Amino acid sequence: MVFDTLAGAHPTGNLIVLQNTLYWSYIHPVDDPAHHTCVMMCEPGQAARVLLRSDCAGRDFMLYANAEDEIYIIERKILSDSRTFQIRVLKMCPWEEPIVIWNWVDDPMHIGEGGFMMPDDETIIFVHYPSLYYVKKGSAPQLYKEWLAPLKRIRAIENQEMLLLGDGECWRVNSQGKVLSHWDLLVDPKIEEAPLGRNQIFGMDYLDGQLLLAYWGKRSFELYTQDGTRTCLLQQKSPYTPHWVAMDDEYYYMFSSELIFDGSTPQPLLQCLDAQGNWIPIWSGTSMD
């Protein structure tokens, strides 16, 4: 598992929703001393369960789903003798076993850590601060497109569009890089005592004119609508810190965890909000089949 050196034991990963089923990556069991990472899933009304578990410690899983309902998984490992990183790419459809489509390759740019998308089995588009890159299978990464400002994250959304996250602003772009929507002033400069001193947006998703953000620095989940309205869906208090978001036609999904600096893995909290304003717990690290 590759950990944020300041967070201590928070796994790299993300949260996606496909056919009303959630997929995310985390450690399970949460108190596993070897920190074996899992890809987990939860269907509506069901308990969370493990879909895929790393066979070795020191791994990360990053997820992406395309319009054909195919799930791509970037698996990353660190080579302890050289302290270098490698990745491979797995592909699966729901209810099928994943297959390896890229074997292990060196990964000096931490591909997928800031999000990624795959327009086909041979190409990965990803962000490595401060730019947008692509890599073809068997080749070295190349600059994909010069951008207006430094970039931190990418998220694939519907219609082969992308969300690009910078320092306090976000762009929705099409596959040719044309800007379709733009949001700025997303970060409040007056925030004090941000977790780990990081007043930043950590995760984002977009659907039908709505932009959903996990605002790490403010410990909040924020929703921006097409008319410019901003709503705080959930204001958390220490030690909870927002990480990831996802949404579909029925729910807003929000993933956070408790950052407690005692050497333990942060305790997760995954929940969703329905159209009637009801909060529904999904996973807190213990609710499993």
HELIX and SHEET records of a PDB file:
HELIX    1   1 GLU A  158  GLN A  160  5                                   3    
HELIX    2   2 PRO A  195  GLY A  197  5                                   3    
SHEET    1   A 4 LEU A  15  LEU A  18  0                                        
SHEET    2   A 4 THR A  21  ILE A  27 -1                                        
SHEET    3   A 4 THR A  37  CYS A  42 -1                                        
SHEET    4   A 4 ARG A  49  ARG A  53 -1                                        
SHEET    1   B 4 ARG A  59  ALA A  65  0                                        
SHEET    2   B 4 ILE A  71  LEU A  79 -1                                        
SHEET    3   B 4 THR A  84  MET A  92 -1                                        
SHEET    4   B 4 ILE A  99  ASP A 106 -1                                        
SHEET    1   C 4 PHE A 116  ASP A 120  0                                        
SHEET    2   C 4 THR A 123  HIS A 128 -1                                        
SHEET    3   C 4 SER A 131  LYS A 136 -1                                        
SHEET    4   C 4 GLN A 142  LYS A 145 -1                                        
SHEET    1   D 4 LEU A 151  ALA A 156  0                                        
SHEET    2   D 4 MET A 162  GLY A 166 -1                                        
SHEET    3   D 4 CYS A 170  VAL A 173 -1                                        
SHEET    4   D 4 VAL A 179  TRP A 183 -1                                        
SHEET    1   E 4 ILE A 201  LEU A 207  0                                        
SHEET    2   E 4 GLN A 210  TYR A 215 -1                                        
SHEET    3   E 4 SER A 220  TYR A 224 -1                                        
SHEET    4   E 4 ARG A 230  GLN A 235 -1                                        
SHEET    1   F 4 TYR A 240  MET A 247  0                                        
SHEET    2   F 4 TYR A 251  GLU A 258 -1                                        
SHEET    3   F 4 GLN A 267  ASP A 274 -1                                        
SHEET    4   F 4 TRP A 279  TRP A 283 -1                                        
END                                                                             
